């Protein structure tokens, strides 16, 4: 019999094998200073494009004041216990009602964390007789939720409605045999590439198939739609989303999440979400802080307007300079380049050390081999000067990538890896 840990000693995984070269710089980096468009990395000032603080609320003086007062009033423990036992308060209910109204649903329910909450929501909505059909590029929290499902599940090609329809035909035949139902899952905005889910087209399939629709709108909430209510509002189908999910970790610059839908569905979920039933309640200082953030979302449209001014300036600037930003339809701004993982490391180090630009790097296995994805998250806190500096820097790094500079610099990395 093998030692359980034997596989760990032999294979660190596709990302873990680079740990000695990457950790502390390319992965698990330490940004310092107050959250803003400019922070410090290893003692140097950098323009930060890796913070999901879309509306610039993280360090807003009004937010800081409310957060500090809430901590003074309640501490970081209250209320103690799970909500079903001893952790329920009027303010939790008030926030839920305000969130439901904002996204146009009858009711909402708070979740301690987005990832955990999505996993548990999927688990609670289906049983072994039901069939799940979900986008192949769905976020890890959706994939992990689906993994808990003891029944059948099918993936459809990313944002491919024809593929979805074929899988719904398969799912329908199977559901007729099992006596179960069908749950379709999409994201409102796919956070890596920035594409909106094809919610309108998916909803239209309800005329032909009997299914319920769950949407993870982590990146759409607060950024899309006339009021900021998300991708469903943007596409005019919010009423047809059966269970709407969003997190506080993006536009609201906080901790927590929520689901929303018909009251009867929310009542069912609050009694069956294991991750909430058996976990401590969302602490009061976070609830109070979330209420203030939601208020600002609703009453300060200039925040979203400034965000989109920056988004449009960055994305149009990149396209004008010939960069491939894919088919993004949101704030998420991917820049696709061709190169190896060692070249990507050399490129990003150059950006950070010599140009003062900090953005996220994505390589294989998250995207196909031979591609480098630089992921930029513009926020309301960025300036047009930040954008100009960044565009000029990207011109320079593209030239160095194409003329082989990074290939030469990466040779040392390859040698160190024995490749």
Buried (B, 14 or more C-beta within 10 A) or exposed (E): EEEEEEEEEEEEEEBEEBBEBBEEBBBEBEBEEEBBBBBBBEEEEBBBBBBBBBBBBBBBEEBBEBBEBBBEEBEEEBBEEBBEEEBBBEBBEEBBEBBBBBBBBEBBBBBBBBBBBBBBBBBBBBEEBBBBBBBEBBBEBBBBBBEEBEBBBBBBBBBBBEBBBBBBEEBBEBBEEBEBBBBBBBBBBBBBBBBBBBBBBBBEBBEEBEBBBBBBBBBBBBBBBEBBBBBBBBBEBBEBBBBBBBBBBBBBBBBBBBBBBEEEBBEBBBEBBEBBBEBBBBBBBBBBBBBBBBEBBBEBEEBBEBBBBBBEBBBEBBEEEEBEBBEBBBBBBBBBBEBBBBBBBBBBBBBBEEBBBBBBBBBBEEBEEEBBBBBBBBBBBBBEEBBEBBBEBBEEBBEBBEEEBBBEBBEEBBEEEEE
